[in-house]
Amino acid sequence: MPILGWHAICIVGSMDISRPDLLKRKRRRQWVLAAAITLALGGLGLVIAGLEPAAPGVARSSVWIDTVKRGTFQREVRGPGVLVPKEIRWIAAESSARVERILVKPGAAVGADTLIIELSNPEVQDALLAARAALTAAQADYAARQMTLESEQLDRRADRVRSDGDYEAARLQAEAEAGLNRKGIISDINYRRSQLTADSLKVRSEIERERAAMFARTMTAQLSADRARIAQLQNTQALRQRQADALGVRAGIRGVLQQVPVQEGQQVATGTNLARVAVPDVLIAELRIAETQAKDLRLGLAAAIDTRNGIVPGRLVRIDPAVINGSVQVDVDLDGALPAGARPDLSVDGTITIEAIADAVFVGRPAYAQSAGEITLFRIDPQGGVARRVAVRLGRTSVNLVEVLKGLNVGDQVILSDTSPWDAYDRIRLE
């Protein structure tokens, strides 16, 4: 019993003893541990904040990659177009008429005298007959007037000759009587009378000569007026004849009939286009060039026309001054032989060379690149396969190339395809 009591006392006594130093050490360790964790988390946050965003992976085969080069830079512009005949003839109606028959269909080869369409207009035939009658009547009047005037001219000439004869006889008689008067054989009165008669006949002869000359001028004027009237009637008849002949519509040139925009039985007005004939052997290319690229074009530039069956060289011969739907139409005269299958209205692509710039730095033309502008491109690191975004200043542009002024070096590889899906990233990883 005493021994058991001693153990109980010892246990109770130990529970009542206080140890404050142990509690302080425990709290100190907790504070140190909390500070260490806080510092570790802060350092990790700083490290994470300093890291770049994760680069997205892009398949190399899905992007267009090109290498920056140095050499001769060909400036070119390109545009779609069609082949059209160089010589086209539209045949229009000379007068209002009715389409009776269409003898030739589009696509047929025609000659200059090939009859394509037959028209009818009774008024044209009546006008032709009236013009012929008026011309015939005027020609008959002219012939009758000419005969009358020529007869009268002969009478005037006879009067003049008679007056000249009377004057010459009177002059000779006056000269003969002058000698007799000096000898006293003829009196002064008789001699004076003969002299006055000769003088009077001389004046009459001069008057007849002037009348004959005036009549000749009058005759010429009257006949000239009649000839002018006849010429006018001849022109009218020629017009009526041409209108009558035009009722039979002919091709006029050798070629191919392309269009007949009328139907049998249709009434057409004067000036209506009836048919179009073109020479299919001689073609030119009509191209449409974007107005932003057409500012540097000039006549005589070399061009190449792609017909999908061959490339034909040519020269720029015309630039339309107007802009239609954002493009400028230009004409290219073809210098080379056309390939098989080339025909009017065939779709083609044309490339026009503007200039060749020696010793230039250039690369393939990126998407949405404009001349004399700035753009950002992804330049590929040859070591790590990572492409980083860089600013690039561009110069002059061509169809598929662009001049590089700043931001890239010869040998750099850049991505030229559209990179807008990665606008939020400064680098991408090529896989």
VOGU-3710 file (C-alpha; in Angstrom, 3 decimals, decimal comma):
1> mpilgwhaic> 0,000/0,000/0,000  2,698/2,563/0,634  4,477/1,592/-2,569  1,361/2,124/-4,724  0,732/5,461/-3,190  4,179/6,635/-4,096  3,696/5,951/-7,786  0,434/7,800/-7,853  1,963/10,781/-6,245  4,761/10,836/-8,759
11> ivgsmdisrp> 2,380/10,746/-11,734  0,237/13,497/-10,391  3,246/15,612/-9,635  4,613/15,240/-13,162  1,362/16,375/-14,779  1,370/19,540/-12,860  4,918/20,606/-13,985  4,865/23,484/-16,683  7,486/23,534/-19,686  7,224/26,962/-21,464
21> dllkrkrrrq> 10,585/26,602/-23,287  9,279/23,652/-25,298  6,239/25,617/-26,431  8,368/28,556/-27,636  10,642/26,287/-29,669  7,638/24,645/-31,265  6,113/27,976/-32,278  9,465/29,197/-33,607  9,756/26,137/-35,817  6,231/26,746/-37,153
31> wvlaaaitla> 7,039/30,371/-38,015  10,292/29,440/-39,741  8,539/26,727/-41,739  5,770/29,154/-42,797  8,339/31,777/-43,859  10,314/29,218/-45,821  7,174/28,055/-47,633  6,189/31,670/-48,402  9,633/32,477/-49,786  9,644/29,316/-51,871
41> lgglglviag> 6,226/30,107/-53,337  7,266/33,693/-54,126  10,453/32,556/-55,835  8,538/30,004/-57,864  6,068/32,694/-58,919  8,887/34,959/-60,048  10,431/32,132/-62,044  7,106/31,307/-63,652  6,451/34,986/-64,443  9,834/35,238/-66,119
51> lepaapgvar> 9,149/32,325/-68,414  7,783/32,979/-71,989  4,321/31,671/-72,858  4,361/28,163/-74,163  4,973/28,192/-77,929  2,165/26,486/-79,899  3,180/23,627/-82,150  2,668/24,027/-85,920  3,198/21,349/-88,558  6,003/22,407/-90,879
61> ssvwidtvkr> 4,135/20,989/-93,872  1,162/23,272/-93,204  3,063/26,574/-93,647  4,787/28,165/-96,625  8,488/28,714/-95,931  10,880/30,651/-98,149  14,511/31,754/-97,972  15,700/35,364/-98,336  17,851/35,717/-101,472  20,025/38,326/-103,165
71> gtfqrevrgp> 20,090/38,799/-106,944  18,122/40,282/-109,829  14,607/41,155/-108,710  12,001/41,014/-111,501  9,091/43,369/-110,893  5,980/41,971/-112,536  2,217/42,399/-112,452  -0,298/39,736/-113,345  -3,924/39,691/-114,301  -6,561/37,448/-115,870
81> gvlvpkeirw> -8,008/38,101/-119,288  -9,277/36,671/-122,563  -8,105/36,377/-126,134  -10,057/38,560/-128,546  -9,759/39,074/-132,310  -7,626/42,013/-133,317  -9,913/42,759/-136,278  -13,663/42,721/-135,588  -16,381/44,008/-137,896  -19,896/44,739/-136,714
91> iaaessarve> -22,427/44,846/-139,554  -25,280/47,275/-138,891  -28,572/47,847/-140,676  -28,402/50,659/-143,244  -32,146/51,259/-142,892  -35,119/49,921/-141,004  -36,103/46,529/-142,362  -37,534/43,106/-141,596  -35,349/40,023/-141,186  -36,506/37,546/-143,826
101> rilvkpgaav> -33,867/34,801/-143,643  -30,687/33,999/-141,725  -28,516/32,043/-144,120  -25,357/31,460/-142,012  -25,136/30,432/-138,367  -22,490/31,659/-135,870  -19,240/29,722/-135,968  -19,187/29,321/-139,752  -16,265/30,530/-141,830  -17,272/33,325/-144,195
111> gadtliiels> -15,723/35,259/-147,045  -16,056/38,918/-147,871  -19,026/38,269/-150,224  -20,774/35,646/-148,103  -24,484/36,483/-147,767  -25,435/36,146/-144,101  -28,916/37,684/-143,745  -31,676/38,709/-146,167  -33,718/41,792/-145,217  -36,767/43,359/-146,854
121> npevqdalla> -38,091/46,928/-147,019  -40,371/48,010/-149,898  -39,763/51,668/-149,124  -36,068/51,255/-149,855  -36,810/49,801/-153,301  -39,279/52,602/-154,058  -36,740/55,222/-152,979  -34,137/53,638/-155,262  -36,509/53,754/-158,266  -37,370/57,392/-157,518
131> araaltaaqa> -33,685/58,301/-157,252  -32,942/56,627/-160,574  -35,817/58,453/-162,274  -34,764/61,819/-160,873  -31,185/61,256/-162,023  -32,286/60,227/-165,505  -34,525/63,313/-165,816  -31,744/65,610/-164,634  -29,304/64,099/-167,098  -31,821/64,560/-169,940
141> dyaarqmtle> -32,412/68,198/-168,920  -28,697/68,741/-168,852  -28,247/67,314/-172,335  -31,096/69,453/-173,719  -29,824/72,595/-172,045  -26,316/71,914/-173,274  -27,552/71,589/-176,874  -29,607/74,786/-176,607  -26,748/76,752/-175,141  -24,285/75,441/-177,675
151> seqldrradr> -26,652/76,450/-180,514  -27,045/79,893/-179,047  -23,291/80,110/-178,633  -22,901/79,396/-182,368  -25,344/82,204/-183,146  -23,326/84,557/-180,948  -20,162/83,493/-182,700  -21,767/84,106/-186,111  -22,881/87,584/-185,052  -19,382/88,337/-183,858
161> vrsdgdyeaa> -17,852/87,143/-187,118  -20,343/89,197/-189,113  -19,596/92,290/-187,052  -15,874/91,756/-187,487  -16,386/91,440/-191,258  -18,493/94,599/-191,516  -15,934/96,530/-189,475  -13,035/95,264/-191,570  -14,840/96,207/-194,827  -15,671/99,675/-193,527
171> rlqaeaeagl> -12,091/100,171/-192,325  -10,657/99,210/-195,726  -13,071/101,499/-197,500  -12,190/104,408/-195,183  -8,482/103,830/-195,792  -9,053/103,777/-199,594  -11,118/106,956/-199,528  -8,466/108,674/-197,428  -6,055/108,648/-200,400  -8,737/109,720/-202,827
181> nrkgiisdin> -9,722/112,538/-200,468  -6,168/113,809/-200,383  -6,228/113,913/-204,226  -9,533/115,753/-204,230  -11,418/112,980/-205,936  -13,732/112,386/-202,945  -15,118/115,159/-200,896  -14,337/115,572/-197,251  -17,949/114,806/-196,298  -18,014/111,441/-198,030
191> yrrsqltads> -14,641/110,524/-196,538  -15,774/111,611/-193,107  -18,962/109,527/-193,432  -16,976/106,423/-194,350  -14,637/106,978/-191,404  -17,586/107,303/-188,953  -19,097/104,121/-190,339  -15,846/102,243/-189,761  -15,546/103,553/-186,197  -19,162/102,566/-185,422
201> lkvrseiere> -18,642/99,054/-186,763  -15,464/98,737/-184,695  -17,380/99,486/-181,489  -20,120/97,072/-182,500  -17,518/94,375/-183,155  -15,996/94,880/-179,706  -19,454/94,698/-178,108  -20,231/91,453/-179,930  -16,911/90,052/-178,785  -17,739/90,941/-175,152
211> raamfartmt> -21,245/89,489/-175,482  -19,791/86,262/-176,825  -17,339/86,037/-173,910  -20,095/86,792/-171,358  -22,361/84,177/-172,901  -19,570/81,628/-172,683  -19,225/82,341/-168,955  -22,992/82,176/-168,464  -23,125/78,908/-170,348  -20,345/77,458/-168,173
221> aqlsadrari> -22,116/78,550/-164,975  -25,473/77,088/-166,056  -23,931/73,802/-167,067  -21,896/73,673/-163,834  -25,063/74,149/-161,795  -26,752/71,360/-163,734  -23,750/69,088/-163,248  -23,795/69,797/-159,498  -27,452/68,864/-159,362  -26,727/65,698/-161,300
231> aqlqntqalr> -23,884/64,860/-158,897  -26,235/65,329/-155,949  -28,786/63,038/-157,549  -26,044/60,513/-158,274  -25,065/60,529/-154,597  -28,693/60,070/-153,631  -29,016/57,183/-156,045  -25,789/55,669/-154,699  -27,172/55,945/-151,155  -30,451/54,347/-152,168
241> qrqadalgvr> -28,547/51,662/-154,055  -26,339/50,996/-151,035  -29,395/50,749/-148,813  -30,971/48,339/-151,260  -27,771/46,288/-151,481  -27,528/46,302/-147,686  -30,793/44,377/-147,526  -28,528/41,472/-148,375  -26,155/41,485/-145,364  -22,663/40,316/-146,360
251> agirgvlqqv> -19,633/39,582/-144,204  -17,364/42,224/-145,764  -14,164/40,491/-144,545  -12,812/36,952/-144,463  -13,186/35,396/-141,041  -15,588/33,612/-138,732  -19,157/34,660/-138,026  -19,294/35,121/-134,258  -22,717/36,563/-133,512  -26,107/37,057/-135,180
261> pvqegqqvat> -28,106/38,904/-132,490  -31,396/38,977/-134,495  -34,100/36,472/-135,391  -36,091/35,771/-138,525  -39,203/37,931/-138,674  -37,737/40,597/-136,412  -38,127/44,263/-137,321  -34,840/46,147/-136,952  -34,168/49,887/-136,895  -31,434/51,801/-138,668
271> gtnlarvavp> -28,070/51,178/-136,989  -29,060/47,909/-135,322  -26,165/45,450/-135,136  -26,998/42,434/-137,271  -23,825/40,326/-137,216  -20,249/40,290/-135,946  -17,421/38,857/-138,031  -13,887/38,451/-136,714  -10,576/37,327/-138,134  -9,706/34,339/-135,908
281> dvliaelria> -6,076/34,068/-136,964  -4,947/37,361/-135,416  -5,703/37,640/-131,688  -4,732/39,972/-128,875  -4,990/39,514/-125,114  -7,219/41,788/-123,040  -6,012/41,679/-119,419  -7,486/43,139/-116,234  -4,793/44,523/-113,917  -5,594/45,668/-110,370
291> etqakdlrlg> -5,580/49,448/-110,172  -3,011/49,379/-107,350  -0,558/47,565/-109,646  -1,339/49,434/-112,875  0,309/52,726/-111,885  3,740/51,633/-113,153  2,552/50,259/-116,508  3,673/51,897/-119,743  3,376/51,065/-123,412  5,932/48,718/-124,902
301> laaaidtrng> 6,561/46,589/-121,792  7,233/42,905/-122,397  4,489/40,476/-121,454  3,892/36,732/-121,353  0,441/35,251/-121,958  -0,319/31,849/-120,451  -2,943/30,054/-122,566  -2,822/26,875/-120,390  -1,378/25,192/-123,462  1,728/27,300/-123,814
311> ivpgrlvrid> 3,140/30,758/-123,097  3,134/33,376/-125,868  5,329/36,514/-125,668  3,829/39,905/-126,386  4,003/43,667/-125,934  1,749/46,088/-124,074  0,056/48,251/-126,750  -2,862/49,927/-124,938  -3,777/51,014/-121,410  -7,389/51,937/-120,759
321> pavingsvqv> -7,552/55,342/-119,009  -10,609/54,327/-116,975  -10,818/52,128/-113,874  -13,712/49,659/-113,933  -14,558/47,571/-110,872  -11,127/48,162/-109,363  -9,126/47,062/-112,411  -7,592/48,597/-115,533  -7,952/46,896/-118,898  -4,803/46,623/-121,000
331> dvdldgalpa> -4,211/45,127/-124,458  -1,224/42,913/-125,264  -0,216/42,373/-128,876  1,027/38,794/-129,300  4,421/38,388/-130,981  4,698/34,609/-131,040  2,665/31,884/-132,703  -0,470/30,815/-130,876  -0,562/27,238/-129,552  -3,103/24,700/-130,728
341> garpdlsvdg> -6,552/25,340/-129,301  -6,152/29,114/-128,980  -9,352/30,817/-130,031  -11,373/33,973/-129,309  -12,782/34,300/-125,761  -10,250/31,802/-124,378  -9,409/32,604/-120,731  -5,727/33,398/-120,180  -3,383/34,788/-117,535  -0,927/37,535/-118,419
351> titieaiada> 2,283/38,622/-116,729  3,820/42,014/-117,566  7,450/42,723/-116,625  7,880/46,263/-115,309  11,618/46,329/-114,527  14,597/44,226/-113,424  16,415/45,436/-110,274  20,000/44,191/-109,962  21,553/43,169/-106,608  18,365/43,311/-104,551
361> vfvgrpayaq> 17,404/41,396/-101,409  14,043/39,728/-101,852  11,841/36,905/-100,667  8,532/35,351/-101,621  5,610/37,706/-101,220  3,871/37,144/-97,872  0,127/37,129/-97,511  -1,348/40,655/-97,370  2,031/42,287/-98,105  1,928/45,765/-99,655
371> sageitlfri> 4,704/47,726/-101,313  6,695/50,179/-99,180  5,085/48,918/-95,962  5,975/47,135/-92,740  4,952/43,652/-91,723  5,848/41,093/-89,029  7,052/37,659/-90,071  8,090/34,524/-88,201  11,807/33,934/-88,768  12,901/30,322/-88,228
381> dpqggvarrv> 15,808/29,563/-85,920  17,847/26,956/-87,838  19,096/25,376/-84,575  16,031/24,952/-82,423  13,188/24,743/-84,960  11,460/27,701/-83,304  10,129/30,643/-85,326  10,213/34,080/-83,690  8,281/37,132/-84,815  10,393/39,959/-86,337
391> avrlgrtsvn> 9,498/43,313/-87,906  10,330/43,604/-91,612  10,319/46,684/-93,836  9,301/45,929/-97,433  10,156/47,764/-100,660  8,808/47,196/-104,152  6,562/44,233/-104,831  6,137/41,829/-107,726  3,642/39,072/-108,449  5,234/36,467/-106,152
401> lvevlkglnv> 8,214/38,352/-104,731  8,824/41,376/-102,533  11,929/43,456/-101,899  13,309/43,387/-98,320  14,745/46,668/-97,047  15,231/45,913/-93,340  14,676/43,181/-90,774  15,951/40,100/-92,641  19,288/38,888/-93,914  20,202/36,788/-96,902
411> gdqvilsdts> 19,720/33,118/-96,014  17,021/33,696/-93,377  14,033/31,390/-93,574  10,647/32,939/-92,905  7,041/31,790/-92,882  5,081/33,530/-95,662  1,677/31,933/-95,251  -1,105/33,490/-93,179  -0,104/33,484/-89,491  -3,129/35,296/-88,101
421> pwdaydrirl> -4,126/32,268/-85,927  -0,941/32,923/-83,911  -1,215/36,695/-83,540  -1,144/36,286/-79,742  2,263/34,570/-79,813  5,721/35,902/-80,518  7,096/32,453/-81,311  5,841/29,151/-82,611  7,341/25,692/-82,634  7,655/23,858/-85,947
431> e> 7,002/20,147/-85,699
//
